[in-house]
């Protein structure tokens, strides 16, 4: 039987372990298909999206059916907004003591809002580029929340993406 002090030490050590766990990387496969000149779906392939915390960008990479490798970063539009301006409330003097209103702990700090659109330019190993436009189902999750996209190779070929 563990005493009260032993239980407290166990809980604190578990909290310490979870607090020290580094953020985990995220990965997502994007199903892609080349479109022929007639608009019909051609060969299928997979692009992969990876995000490593601290890098600040989602990395896209993949290999086309012909063997050409493409890599690049995904760019998602964002803006910083302030939820509401702070309201000054003067201190209150009550029974000889000064009290400061807590404003109900409103969050006055900045918040980042993400767009449901993104774009990427992937550079190929054979001097071609792949320009992509994305629409995200969940703007806050970006490519990891699902959506679709359309890309065009520098030689005019089109690629459709679903994720």
Secondary structure as UniProt FT lines:
FT   HELIX           4..20
FT   STRAND          26..35
FT   TURN            37..38
FT   STRAND          41..51
FT   TURN            53..55
FT   STRAND          58..63
FT   TURN            65..66
FT   STRAND          69..82
FT   STRAND          92..94
FT   TURN            95..96
FT   STRAND          97..99
FT   HELIX           103..105
FT   STRAND          110..124
FT   TURN            125..126
FT   STRAND          129..136
FT   TURN            139..141
FT   HELIX           142..145
FT   STRAND          147..153
FT   TURN            154..155
FT   STRAND          158..162
//
